[in-house]
Amino acid sequence: GGAVFDGKQWSGEPLGSFGAESCSDKTFCVAASGDQLSTFDPSSLPLPSLADPNGSLQSVSCWAVGSCVTVSSGGYEYTQQSATWSAASLVDPFGLDITAVACPGKNFCVALDNAGYALTDTQGTWTVDEQLDQPGKSFDYLSCPTTTFCLAADEFAHAWTFDGSTWTSVGQIPERGVAGLTCMSSSFCVSVDLVGDFYEFDGSTWSEDSGNAGNAGPGVSIQCVGSSFCMAMGQDEVSLRNGTTWTTTAMTMAGGTALSCVFSNFCVAVSNTGQYSAYNGVDWSPAQTVSSDELVSVSCVSITYCDAVSTDNQVVNGSS
């Protein structure tokens, strides 16, 4: 189901399950997974759903309220302007599954497919940049904090940067596989590997941070708020970075799946049992159940607004 957090409690009717989500500001979020699109606004009636006959939705990204892109298996894209979603458009000429998309600004998106190709959308026109990676390497780690910087990596820690026009290999991250990554700028990215070790990228060089994420593995959720505070969450543990040192503590909630931080004293985590827990800078709140389904994604855009989703074939937007 879908849920909305207002800073004190969650509300909203179960709407199905979701796999990927993007929020552009406090009043607009979209989540995607499976093979359907729909919208949800708690203050009004749901808008019409859009079935996806061309594949299963994989990822979604928004750069402004009512301006989003979602991509699917088979290489299709939908775009949203205001309350209207376009028909499916084939943007990957090879018909491959698009595994990730990031839209850091208006009329500019970057996507990756499962054969290692990178694609860019400029002013509504998609082009294939080049094949950066080999097929079958889970080329689906992507972070684009601006229109002039992206970092992409595969599960084997091969990494590339993008300056808005050209992709450049930055070699292999000196870690044992990628479990998660995030960038705040072109000079500050953090990656966590499959055994929980952290690495920082300054724009040219990777260096290992002290500390370990403990119960790491594929799909570790990691978020940074500036360069002095980061949080990474595995199944049952959370690691905090204050300055350059990581420390790991147990959570009050088991089975953590996704994490979102707005400030160093406000983060929300969700779990595979439909629970959430909030962090106030010191402690985690007791876990509370908000969904009967596994929650796989959460995005908070202020201390009074979060959106959490599980795994169904829809895209949902929510405003408070």
C-alpha positions as CSV (number, residue, x, y, z in Angstrom):
1,G,0.0,0.0,0.0
2,G,0.9,3.7,-0.1
3,A,1.3,5.9,3.0
4,V,2.0,9.6,3.7
5,F,3.9,10.8,6.8
6,D,3.0,14.3,8.1
7,G,5.8,14.5,10.7
8,K,3.8,12.7,13.4
9,Q,1.9,9.9,11.8
10,W,1.2,8.0,8.6
11,S,-2.1,8.1,6.7
12,G,-3.5,7.0,3.4
13,E,-5.3,3.9,2.1
14,P,-3.3,0.9,0.8
15,L,-3.0,1.3,-2.9
16,G,-0.9,-1.6,-3.9
17,S,2.9,-2.0,-4.0
18,F,5.6,0.1,-5.5
19,G,9.3,-0.3,-6.4
20,A,10.8,3.1,-7.2
21,E,10.0,6.6,-6.2
22,S,10.9,10.3,-6.7
23,C,9.9,13.5,-5.0
24,S,10.6,16.9,-6.3
25,D,9.2,18.9,-3.4
26,K,7.0,18.7,-0.4
27,T,3.8,18.5,-2.4
28,F,4.6,16.0,-5.1
29,C,5.9,12.4,-5.2
30,V,5.7,9.6,-7.7
31,A,6.5,5.9,-7.1
32,A,6.8,3.2,-9.7
33,S,7.0,-0.5,-10.1
34,G,5.3,-3.3,-12.0
35,D,3.2,-2.6,-15.1
36,Q,0.8,0.2,-14.2
37,L,0.7,3.9,-13.6
38,S,-1.7,5.7,-11.3
39,T,-1.8,8.9,-9.3
40,F,-3.0,9.5,-5.7
41,D,-3.7,12.8,-4.0
42,P,-5.0,12.4,-0.4
43,S,-6.8,15.8,-0.7
44,S,-8.7,14.8,-3.9
45,L,-10.1,11.9,-5.9
46,P,-7.6,9.6,-7.6
47,L,-6.8,10.5,-11.1
48,P,-7.1,7.9,-13.9
49,S,-4.7,5.1,-14.0
50,L,-2.5,4.4,-17.1
51,A,-1.9,0.8,-17.9
52,D,1.5,0.0,-19.2
53,P,1.1,-2.6,-22.0
54,N,4.7,-2.5,-23.0
55,G,6.5,-3.8,-19.9
56,S,7.0,-3.5,-16.2
57,L,7.9,-0.1,-14.7
58,Q,11.4,0.0,-13.4
59,S,12.2,3.6,-12.2
60,V,10.8,7.1,-12.0
61,S,12.3,10.6,-11.6
62,C,10.7,14.0,-11.2
63,W,12.3,17.4,-11.5
64,A,9.2,19.6,-10.7
65,V,5.6,19.2,-9.6
66,G,3.8,17.3,-12.4
67,S,6.9,16.9,-14.5
68,C,8.2,13.3,-14.3
69,V,9.7,10.5,-16.4
70,T,9.1,6.8,-15.7
71,V,10.8,4.0,-17.6
72,S,10.0,0.3,-18.1
73,S,11.3,-3.0,-19.3
74,G,11.5,-3.2,-23.0
75,G,13.0,0.3,-23.2
76,Y,9.8,2.4,-22.9
77,E,9.3,5.8,-21.4
78,Y,6.3,7.7,-20.1
79,T,6.4,11.4,-19.4
80,Q,4.1,13.5,-17.3
81,Q,3.1,17.1,-17.6
82,S,0.6,18.3,-15.0
83,A,-1.9,15.5,-14.5
84,T,-1.4,13.8,-17.9
85,W,0.9,10.9,-18.7
86,S,1.9,10.4,-22.3
87,A,1.6,7.1,-24.1
88,A,4.5,4.7,-24.0
89,S,7.4,5.8,-26.2
90,L,10.2,3.4,-27.2
91,V,13.4,5.3,-26.2
92,D,15.9,2.4,-26.0
93,P,16.4,1.4,-29.7
94,F,17.5,-2.0,-28.7
95,G,14.3,-2.7,-26.7
96,L,16.3,-3.4,-23.6
97,D,15.1,-3.0,-20.0
98,I,15.9,0.4,-18.6
99,T,17.1,-0.2,-15.0
100,A,17.5,3.3,-13.7
101,V,16.6,6.9,-14.6
102,A,17.6,10.2,-13.0
103,C,16.2,13.6,-14.0
104,P,18.1,16.4,-12.1
105,G,16.7,19.2,-14.1
106,K,14.0,20.3,-16.6
107,N,14.2,18.5,-20.0
108,F,17.3,16.5,-18.9
109,C,17.4,12.9,-17.9
110,V,19.9,10.1,-17.8
111,A,19.1,6.4,-17.9
112,L,20.9,3.0,-17.9
113,D,19.8,-0.2,-19.5
114,N,20.6,-3.8,-18.7
115,A,23.2,-4.2,-21.5
116,G,25.4,-1.4,-20.2
117,Y,24.2,1.4,-22.4
118,A,23.8,4.9,-21.1
119,L,21.1,7.1,-22.6
120,T,20.3,10.8,-22.2
121,D,17.2,12.8,-22.8
122,T,17.7,16.5,-23.8
123,Q,14.7,18.6,-24.6
124,G,12.5,15.5,-25.0
125,T,14.9,13.7,-27.4
126,W,16.6,10.5,-26.2
127,T,19.9,9.4,-27.6
128,V,22.2,6.4,-26.9
129,D,25.5,7.8,-25.6
130,E,27.6,4.6,-25.6
131,Q,27.9,1.2,-24.2
132,L,29.8,1.7,-20.9
133,D,29.4,-1.7,-19.4
134,Q,29.0,-5.3,-20.5
135,P,25.6,-7.0,-20.4
136,G,24.7,-8.9,-17.2
137,K,26.5,-6.8,-14.7
138,S,23.6,-5.2,-12.9
139,F,24.3,-1.7,-14.3
140,D,21.7,0.0,-12.2
141,Y,23.5,2.3,-9.6
142,L,23.0,5.9,-10.7
143,S,23.1,9.3,-8.9
144,C,22.7,12.6,-10.7
145,P,22.8,15.6,-8.2
146,T,23.0,18.1,-11.1
147,T,22.6,18.3,-14.9
148,T,26.4,18.4,-15.2
149,F,27.3,15.5,-13.0
150,C,26.3,11.9,-12.7
151,L,27.9,8.8,-11.2
152,A,27.1,5.4,-12.5
153,A,28.4,2.0,-11.4
154,D,27.7,-1.7,-11.7
155,E,27.6,-4.4,-9.1
156,F,31.3,-5.1,-9.7
157,A,32.4,-1.6,-8.8
158,H,33.2,-0.3,-12.2
159,A,32.3,3.4,-12.2
160,W,31.8,6.2,-14.7
161,T,31.1,9.9,-14.4
162,F,29.0,12.1,-16.8
163,D,29.5,15.9,-17.3
164,G,26.3,16.5,-19.2
165,S,27.8,15.5,-22.6
166,T,30.6,13.0,-22.1
167,W,31.0,9.8,-20.1
168,T,34.4,9.1,-18.5
169,S,35.6,5.9,-16.8
170,V,36.9,6.6,-13.3
171,G,38.1,3.0,-13.0
172,Q,37.1,0.6,-10.4
173,I,36.0,1.6,-6.9
174,P,38.5,-0.1,-4.6
175,E,35.8,-2.1,-2.9
176,R,34.2,-5.5,-3.1
177,G,31.2,-4.9,-5.2
178,V,28.7,-2.0,-5.0
179,A,25.7,-2.3,-2.7
180,G,24.6,1.4,-2.8
181,L,25.8,4.8,-3.7
182,T,24.8,8.5,-3.5
183,C,26.2,11.8,-4.6
184,M,25.6,15.3,-3.1
185,S,27.8,17.0,-5.7
186,S,30.6,16.3,-8.3
187,S,33.1,16.4,-5.4
188,F,31.3,14.3,-2.9
189,C,29.9,10.8,-3.4
190,V,29.7,7.9,-1.0
191,S,29.5,4.2,-1.9
192,V,29.1,1.1,0.3
193,D,30.3,-2.3,-0.8
194,L,28.9,-5.8,-0.3
195,V,30.8,-6.3,3.0
196,G,29.8,-3.0,4.4
197,D,32.9,-0.9,3.8
198,F,32.5,2.8,2.8
199,Y,34.3,4.7,0.1
200,E,34.3,8.4,-0.6
201,F,34.8,10.0,-4.1
202,D,36.1,13.6,-4.2
203,G,35.7,14.0,-8.0
204,S,38.9,12.2,-8.9
205,T,40.0,9.8,-6.2
206,W,38.3,7.1,-4.1
207,S,39.3,6.8,-0.5
208,E,38.1,4.4,2.2
209,D,36.3,5.7,5.2
210,S,36.6,4.2,8.6
211,G,33.8,2.1,9.9
212,N,31.6,-0.7,8.5
213,A,27.9,-1.0,7.6
214,G,27.7,-4.4,9.3
215,N,24.8,-6.3,7.7
216,A,25.5,-5.2,4.2
217,G,24.6,-6.7,0.9
218,P,23.0,-5.7,-2.4
219,G,20.6,-2.8,-2.2
220,V,21.9,-1.0,0.9
221,S,20.0,2.3,1.2
222,I,22.4,5.2,1.7
223,Q,21.6,8.9,2.1
224,C,23.8,12.0,2.7
225,V,22.8,15.4,4.0
226,G,25.8,17.5,3.2
227,S,29.3,16.2,3.5
228,S,29.3,15.8,7.3
229,F,26.3,13.5,7.8
230,C,25.4,10.3,6.0
231,M,23.3,7.3,7.0
232,A,23.4,3.8,5.5
233,M,20.9,1.1,6.4
234,G,21.2,-2.7,5.9
235,Q,18.6,-5.2,7.1
236,D,18.9,-4.7,10.8
237,E,21.6,-2.1,11.4
238,V,22.2,1.6,10.6
239,S,25.6,3.2,10.1
240,L,26.0,7.0,10.8
241,R,28.8,9.2,9.4
242,N,29.5,12.3,11.4
243,G,32.6,14.0,9.9
244,T,34.7,11.2,8.5
245,T,33.9,8.4,11.0
246,W,31.3,5.8,10.6
247,T,29.6,4.1,13.6
248,T,27.1,1.2,13.4
249,T,24.2,0.6,15.8
250,A,21.2,-1.8,15.8
251,M,17.8,-0.5,14.8
252,T,14.6,-0.8,16.8
253,M,13.0,-2.2,13.6
254,A,14.1,-5.3,11.8
255,G,14.2,-5.9,8.1
256,G,15.0,-2.4,6.9
257,T,14.6,-1.9,3.2
258,A,14.8,1.9,2.4
259,L,15.8,5.1,4.0
260,S,15.3,8.8,3.5
261,C,16.9,11.7,5.4
262,V,16.0,15.4,5.2
263,F,18.3,16.7,7.9
264,S,20.8,15.1,10.2
265,N,18.1,15.0,12.9
266,F,15.3,13.7,10.7
267,C,15.3,10.4,8.8
268,V,12.7,7.8,8.2
269,A,13.3,4.1,7.5
270,V,10.8,1.5,6.3
271,S,10.9,-2.3,6.4
272,N,10.0,-5.5,4.7
273,T,7.2,-6.1,7.2
274,G,5.4,-2.8,6.4
275,Q,6.8,-0.9,9.4
276,Y,8.5,2.5,9.8
277,S,10.7,4.1,12.3
278,A,11.9,7.8,12.6
279,Y,15.2,9.1,13.7
280,N,15.5,12.4,15.6
281,G,19.2,12.8,15.7
282,V,19.7,10.7,18.8
283,D,17.2,7.8,18.9
284,W,14.9,5.7,16.6
285,S,11.2,5.7,17.4
286,P,9.5,2.4,18.1
287,A,8.5,0.6,14.9
288,Q,4.9,1.1,13.8
289,T,3.0,-0.8,11.1
290,V,1.6,1.3,8.3
291,S,1.2,-1.3,5.6
292,S,0.4,-5.0,5.2
293,D,2.9,-5.2,2.4
294,E,6.6,-5.0,2.2
295,L,7.7,-1.3,2.0
296,V,10.5,-1.0,-0.5
297,S,10.9,2.8,-1.0
298,V,10.5,5.9,1.1
299,S,11.2,9.6,0.2
300,C,11.0,12.5,2.6
301,V,11.1,16.0,1.3
302,S,10.5,17.9,4.6
303,I,10.1,17.0,8.2
304,T,6.3,17.0,7.7
305,Y,6.1,15.0,4.5
306,C,7.2,11.5,3.5
307,D,5.8,9.0,1.0
308,A,6.4,5.2,1.4
309,V,5.5,2.6,-1.1
310,S,5.5,-1.2,-1.6
311,T,5.5,-3.5,-4.7
312,D,2.5,-3.2,-7.1
313,N,2.2,-2.1,-10.7
314,Q,1.4,1.5,-10.3
315,V,2.8,5.1,-10.1
316,V,1.4,7.2,-7.3
317,N,1.7,10.8,-6.4
318,G,0.8,12.2,-3.0
319,S,0.5,15.7,-1.6
320,S,-0.2,16.9,1.9
